[in-house]
Amino acid sequence: MKESSFAKNDLYAIHFTGEYRSLVSFQWDDIPPFAIVTGVNGVGKSHFVDLLSLYPLSNSENVLDIRIPDESKTSEIKVVRYRSEYKVNADYPFTLATIHQRQQQTIQDYRNSKKQNNVSKQIIGVDNSIDHSDDILYSAIEANPENLFTLADPREDIAIMSMLWKQKQHSLYKKRVPYDEIDKQMGESPWKYINDVLRDLGFDFKISGPVDRLGEDIYLENCTSVSSGKVFNIKTLSSGEQQILGLLAWLVRCNWSSTQPDILVMDEPDAHLHPSLTEKFVRFLTNIIVDEYGIRVIMTTHSPSTVALVNESAVFEMMRQKERIVKPRSKWNSIRALTSGLVTIGDDTQYVFVEDVLDAQFYSVVWQAAINRSSTNTAPLLSNSPNLLFLDVSLSKKGEQVPGGAGGRNKVIKIVNSVHLPNFWGLIDNDNTQCEVNRIFQIQRYEIENYLLDPVNFAAALWNSQGLPPSLKHIEEIISNPYQMKELNALELQSVINAIVESLSKEMFGETEIDKSLQDVRYQPSLILKYPKWFLSSKGKNFLGPLRKIYNARSITFDSLLTSYPMVGLIPNDLIEVLRKIQAGQTS
């Protein structure tokens, strides 16, 4: 592993003198090893990345100097710009045989041409006026592999590194070097290192290594799920997973070819990452790139999730003023600027991961209803600070929404377990099972649909869309519209619950004997209503079909129920209490 030009834990500075596109002379001081630069659109972040990657830097006691114009042709500090287009691109499989043929063709071209500018001479890196043996030429390619790498697709570069690794191993075998000495000389194989990092980051896939016989293994066309053993095409990895795989390939390639940079610059590499991957991406950059390899990282971002996840000391903001890159008052100020005030967020914002998009929508409307009571004489059920931000984990590998029940519960648990931050939580369905994972909360009813299909909310949605059925017509004599439901007294509300639950029970169970025991459900300030236990503990999704049939209510959907829920505003204490605990940062 290459030592960096300056101690990896030291702060450093970048001083620019001159003009480059929208940038004029500025100084950026006290830069930590990992730094992110945020700021509004058009402020010059991409121009800054270009500047760092295109112009030479001199180094004097950790002050990096860039000058335009500059007579210097070489840079004392090696800066590499990582380009996000380095990802799985080609449709054809990579084989070790193909890479081996490329080596053979390079050697053949080398032997057939004596021109000094011969590309094969540059690749091999030795004088082609001398008749070298194949073993010497293969060793020369192995020692100077950087020109073989494509910088186009990480699969091919990993294949090249793996082939070179296996060739070197076989060469040592042929020389009858003792096995323990071979292991010492070879070190860890590229594919094992990559798989170890993927495992440590919490990914559920691994790549395959080459078989013992060189040239016969199709390499990196497929990945394998660690948990299920299922084999799938690498192209079905999400863009974020491919991005991290590409960075791993780049890192191993740099280490293999001794071309490790001092500074890695990245322009919005997190632009399309799902929040569940953003945390892994940040952890990879800080733990592996910075801490393990000693490479400084400077990246620009527009992602509030990224800013929220990193340490306060890593966040900088680019301004249009002369003092271009500065420390914000807090990273939460930067988040507010990035979201144009659309997200009310503070340094005590609690991030709550939930199972799917409907869950996120439901908890968001409950939260808003709880902090904004419509009745002028009713105090809010919850304080509006700290803010709660609900994030669903239901994105598939291709970014499509996965319906509830497709592993959302396990994804929430996995994410919260992998995020070591005090303001990250999980909120999952009850499912009649106990979850004892720290920082994971469960609701009391079977799932959120049991709340959405609460008889009072269903009656309000029904009244709003087509009017009340005869069994509930008496309600119209007490209130004038469905959104006054919470103004009914306990007896009146109980009559609504009883009428709808009785009809639902007959439709679902017929004459079958069921447990008719009741359970108290409490509401603020002192309202108590009784519900059948089966209604609270059965799968709520299964209620919608029968209820639509009973009341001929085809217009009632979970979307319409979601709309009516905050308008009715009858939120049970158990929901309020779990949100209050998350606000307070209490462990589950």
SVG drawing of the C-alpha trace seen along z (x, -y; Angstrom):
<svg xmlns="http://www.w3.org/2000/svg" viewBox="-81 -38 99 65">
<polyline fill="none" stroke="black" stroke-width="0.4" points="0.0,0.0 1.4,-3.3 2.2,-6.0 0.4,-9.3 2.5,-12.4 1.2,-14.0 0.1,-12.4 -3.4,-11.2 -4.8,-12.7 -3.4,-16.2 -5.6,-19.1 -4.5,-20.7 -5.3,-23.7 -5.9,-24.5 -5.0,-28.0 -6.0,-29.0 -4.5,-32.0 -5.9,-33.0 -9.2,-32.5 -10.9,-29.3 -14.4,-29.4 -16.6,-30.8 -13.8,-30.6 -11.4,-33.3 -8.6,-33.3 -9.6,-31.8 -8.2,-30.0 -9.8,-26.9 -8.2,-26.1 -8.5,-23.4 -9.6,-20.6 -10.0,-17.3 -9.1,-14.0 -12.8,-13.5 -14.6,-16.6 -17.9,-17.2 -18.7,-20.5 -22.3,-21.5 -24.0,-24.6 -26.8,-25.8 -26.9,-25.0 -24.6,-27.2 -22.2,-28.1 -19.2,-26.4 -18.8,-23.0 -18.2,-21.2 -15.8,-23.8 -13.9,-23.3 -13.7,-19.5 -12.4,-20.2 -9.8,-22.6 -8.4,-20.1 -8.2,-17.3 -6.8,-19.3 -4.1,-21.6 -0.9,-20.7 -0.6,-21.3 2.5,-22.1 2.8,-21.2 4.4,-23.3 3.8,-22.0 0.3,-20.7 -0.7,-23.9 -1.5,-22.8 -1.1,-25.7 -2.8,-25.9 -1.8,-28.8 -3.2,-29.8 -1.2,-30.4 1.5,-28.0 4.7,-27.0 4.8,-23.8 4.1,-20.7 4.0,-18.2 2.1,-18.0 3.6,-17.2 0.3,-15.9 -1.5,-13.3 -5.2,-14.0 -7.6,-11.6 -11.2,-12.3 -13.4,-9.4 -16.0,-9.3 -19.4,-7.7 -19.6,-6.3 -17.1,-3.7 -19.8,-1.0 -21.2,2.1 -21.6,1.2 -21.0,4.1 -23.5,6.7 -21.0,9.5 -19.4,11.7 -15.8,11.2 -13.7,14.4 -10.2,15.0 -9.5,16.5 -10.3,13.2 -8.0,11.3 -5.2,13.9 -5.6,13.6 -5.2,9.8 -1.9,10.4 -0.7,12.8 -1.7,10.4 0.2,7.6 3.3,9.8 2.9,10.7 2.6,7.1 5.6,6.3 7.7,8.9 6.5,7.9 7.3,4.2 10.5,2.3 8.9,-1.2 9.7,-3.2 6.0,-4.4 4.6,-0.9 1.6,-0.7 2.6,2.8 6.0,1.5 4.3,-1.0 2.1,1.7 4.9,4.1 7.3,1.4 10.6,2.9 12.9,2.3 11.7,4.3 15.0,4.2 16.0,7.2 14.6,10.6 13.0,11.4 11.5,14.7 7.7,15.0 8.2,15.5 10.0,12.1 7.4,10.4 4.5,11.8 6.3,10.7 6.8,7.2 3.1,6.9 2.3,8.1 4.7,5.4 3.2,2.7 -0.4,3.6 -2.0,0.1 -2.1,-0.2 -4.1,3.0 -6.9,1.6 -9.8,0.2 -11.2,-2.4 -14.6,-1.5 -16.1,1.4 -15.1,2.6 -15.8,6.2 -13.1,6.2 -10.5,4.6 -11.3,7.0 -10.9,9.8 -7.5,8.5 -6.3,8.2 -7.6,11.7 -5.8,13.1 -2.6,11.4 -2.9,12.6 -3.5,16.2 -0.6,16.1 1.7,14.9 0.5,17.7 1.0,20.3 4.4,19.0 5.4,19.4 4.0,23.0 6.1,23.8 9.2,22.6 8.3,24.9 8.2,22.1 6.8,23.4 3.1,22.8 3.4,20.6 5.9,18.5 3.5,18.2 0.8,17.1 3.1,14.5 4.2,13.1 0.7,13.1 -1.3,11.6 -5.1,11.4 -6.6,12.1 -8.5,9.2 -11.9,11.0 -11.5,12.0 -10.7,8.5 -13.7,7.1 -16.0,9.7 -14.7,9.0 -15.4,5.3 -18.9,6.0 -19.6,8.2 -18.4,5.7 -20.6,3.0 -23.6,5.3 -24.2,6.2 -25.9,9.5 -23.9,10.4 -20.5,11.5 -18.4,11.9 -16.8,15.1 -13.1,15.8 -11.4,17.6 -11.2,21.3 -7.9,23.1 -7.4,23.6 -6.6,20.3 -8.6,19.1 -11.8,21.1 -13.9,19.2 -16.5,16.7 -15.7,13.9 -18.1,11.4 -21.1,12.0 -23.1,13.1 -23.1,12.4 -24.3,14.7 -26.6,13.8 -24.9,14.6 -28.1,15.4 -30.0,17.4 -27.2,18.7 -29.2,17.5 -27.2,16.5 -28.2,13.3 -26.8,11.1 -24.5,8.4 -26.3,5.8 -29.4,6.1 -27.4,4.6 -28.8,1.1 -26.9,-1.9 -25.6,-2.5 -24.3,1.1 -22.6,0.9 -21.1,-2.4 -19.5,-0.9 -18.4,2.2 -16.8,-0.2 -15.0,-2.1 -13.7,1.1 -12.4,2.2 -10.7,-1.2 -9.2,-1.0 -7.8,2.5 -6.5,1.5 -4.7,-1.6 -3.1,0.6 -2.1,3.3 -0.5,0.9 1.0,-1.4 -0.9,-4.4 -2.7,-5.3 -3.5,-9.0 -3.1,-11.5 -6.6,-13.0 -9.7,-11.5 -12.2,-14.0 -15.8,-13.1 -18.6,-15.2 -22.0,-14.3 -21.3,-10.5 -24.4,-10.1 -26.9,-11.8 -29.0,-8.7 -28.4,-6.7 -31.3,-5.5 -31.0,-6.6 -30.3,-3.0 -27.2,-2.9 -26.1,-6.5 -25.0,-5.4 -23.0,-2.4 -21.4,-4.7 -20.3,-7.2 -19.0,-4.5 -17.0,-3.0 -15.4,-6.3 -14.4,-7.1 -13.5,-3.7 -11.8,-2.2 -10.7,-5.0 -9.6,-7.5 -8.8,-5.4 -7.4,-2.2 -5.7,-3.6 -4.9,-7.1 -6.4,-8.7 -7.9,-12.2 -11.5,-12.5 -13.2,-15.7 -16.7,-15.2 -19.5,-17.6 -23.1,-16.8 -26.7,-18.0 -28.0,-15.2 -29.5,-16.1 -29.2,-12.5 -25.4,-12.5 -25.0,-15.8 -27.0,-14.4 -24.9,-11.3 -21.4,-12.7 -19.6,-14.3 -20.1,-18.0 -16.4,-18.7 -16.6,-17.2 -19.3,-19.6 -18.3,-22.7 -20.4,-25.1 -19.4,-26.8 -20.4,-30.4 -20.5,-32.9 -18.6,-35.5 -14.8,-35.9 -14.5,-33.5 -15.6,-30.6 -15.6,-27.5 -16.5,-28.0 -17.8,-26.1 -21.6,-26.5 -23.0,-27.5 -24.2,-23.8 -24.7,-21.0 -28.4,-21.4 -28.2,-24.9 -26.8,-23.3 -29.6,-20.8 -32.2,-23.5 -30.5,-25.3 -30.4,-22.2 -34.1,-21.5 -35.1,-25.2 -36.9,-25.0 -39.2,-22.2 -37.9,-20.0 -38.0,-21.4 -35.0,-19.8 -32.8,-20.4 -29.8,-18.9 -32.1,-16.7 -34.2,-15.4 -35.0,-11.8 -34.8,-9.6 -37.4,-6.8 -37.0,-3.9 -40.3,-2.2 -41.3,0.8 -42.8,-0.7 -44.1,-3.8 -47.6,-3.6 -46.1,-3.3 -44.0,-6.4 -47.1,-8.3 -49.3,-7.1 -46.8,-8.0 -46.1,-11.4 -49.8,-12.3 -50.2,-11.1 -47.2,-13.2 -48.5,-16.3 -52.0,-15.8 -50.5,-15.3 -48.5,-18.6 -51.2,-20.6 -54.6,-20.0 -57.3,-21.7 -59.6,-22.4 -58.7,-25.7 -59.5,-24.5 -57.4,-21.4 -53.7,-21.4 -51.3,-19.5 -50.8,-15.9 -47.0,-16.2 -44.4,-19.0 -43.2,-19.9 -39.6,-19.6 -37.6,-17.5 -38.8,-16.8 -39.5,-13.2 -38.6,-12.2 -40.0,-8.9 -38.0,-7.0 -39.3,-3.9 -36.9,-1.1 -39.1,0.5 -36.9,-0.2 -36.0,2.8 -32.6,3.3 -33.9,1.4 -35.4,-1.4 -39.0,-0.2 -41.4,-0.1 -41.8,3.3 -45.2,3.9 -45.4,4.4 -44.5,7.8 -41.5,8.1 -38.9,8.2 -39.5,4.6 -39.4,5.5 -36.0,7.3 -34.7,4.4 -35.6,1.9 -33.9,4.0 -30.8,4.4 -30.5,0.7 -30.9,-0.4 -28.4,2.2 -25.9,1.0 -26.3,-2.7 -24.4,-3.7 -26.1,-7.1 -28.2,-8.2 -31.0,-9.7 -31.8,-6.7 -34.8,-4.5 -37.0,-1.8 -40.8,-1.6 -42.3,1.7 -45.7,3.5 -46.7,5.7 -47.4,8.8 -48.2,10.6 -44.5,11.2 -42.1,9.6 -39.1,7.7 -36.5,7.1 -33.9,5.2 -32.7,2.0 -33.9,-1.2 -36.7,0.7 -40.3,-0.2 -43.5,1.8 -47.0,0.5 -49.7,2.2 -52.1,3.2 -51.2,5.9 -50.2,3.4 -50.9,-0.2 -53.9,0.9 -55.7,1.7 -55.5,-2.0 -56.5,-3.2 -59.5,-0.8 -60.5,-1.8 -64.3,-1.9 -64.5,-5.6 -62.0,-6.5 -63.8,-4.1 -67.1,-5.7 -65.7,-9.2 -64.2,-8.1 -67.5,-6.4 -69.5,-9.5 -67.2,-11.7 -67.3,-9.6 -70.9,-8.3 -72.8,-9.0 -73.5,-7.0 -75.4,-3.6 -78.7,-3.2 -77.1,-1.7 -75.1,-4.9 -77.6,-7.5 -78.3,-8.6 -74.8,-10.2 -75.9,-12.9 -78.4,-14.1 -75.5,-14.9 -72.7,-16.3 -72.8,-17.9 -69.7,-16.4 -67.4,-13.5 -64.5,-15.5 -66.4,-16.3 -66.3,-12.6 -63.9,-13.3 -66.5,-15.7 -68.9,-12.7 -69.1,-11.4 -67.9,-7.9 -71.4,-6.3 -71.9,-7.7 -68.4,-6.7 -68.9,-3.2 -72.1,-2.8 -70.1,-3.5 -67.5,-0.9 -70.1,1.7 -72.1,1.3 -69.1,1.6 -67.3,4.4 -70.5,6.5 -71.0,6.3 -67.4,7.1 -67.5,10.1 -70.5,11.6 -68.9,11.1 -65.6,12.6 -66.5,15.4 -70.2,16.1 -71.5,18.5 -68.0,19.5 -67.4,19.0 -64.7,16.4 -63.3,14.8 -65.5,11.8 -63.5,10.5 -62.9,6.7 -59.9,4.5 -59.8,0.9 -58.2,-1.6 -57.5,-5.0 -57.5,-8.5 -56.8,-11.9 -57.9,-13.5 -59.8,-10.7 -61.7,-8.8 -61.9,-5.0 -63.4,-2.9 -63.8,0.9 -62.6,2.9 -62.8,6.7 -59.3,8.2 -59.5,10.0 -59.9,6.7 -56.7,5.3 -54.6,8.5 -55.7,9.7 -54.2,8.7 -55.7,5.3 -55.2,5.5 -57.7,8.3 -60.5,6.0 -60.7,3.7 -62.2,6.2 -65.1,7.3 -65.9,3.7 -66.0,2.5 -68.4,5.4 -70.6,4.8 -71.1,1.1 -70.7,1.3 -67.8,-1.1 -65.5,-0.6 -64.2,-4.2 -62.7,-3.5 -58.9,-2.9 -56.0,-3.1 -55.2,-6.4 -58.7,-7.8 -58.4,-6.4 -55.0,-8.0 -56.6,-11.4 -59.4,-11.1 -57.3,-9.9 -55.7,-13.3 -59.0,-15.1 -60.8,-12.9 -57.9,-13.3 -58.8,-10.5 -55.4,-9.2 -55.0,-6.4 -52.7,-7.0 -50.5,-4.0 -49.5,-5.7 -48.8,-9.0 -46.8,-7.3 -44.4,-5.5 -43.8,-8.7 -43.2,-10.5 -40.6,-7.9 -38.8,-8.3 -38.8,-12.1 -37.4,-11.8 -34.7,-9.4 -35.8,-6.6 -34.5,-3.1 -37.2,-0.5"/>
</svg>
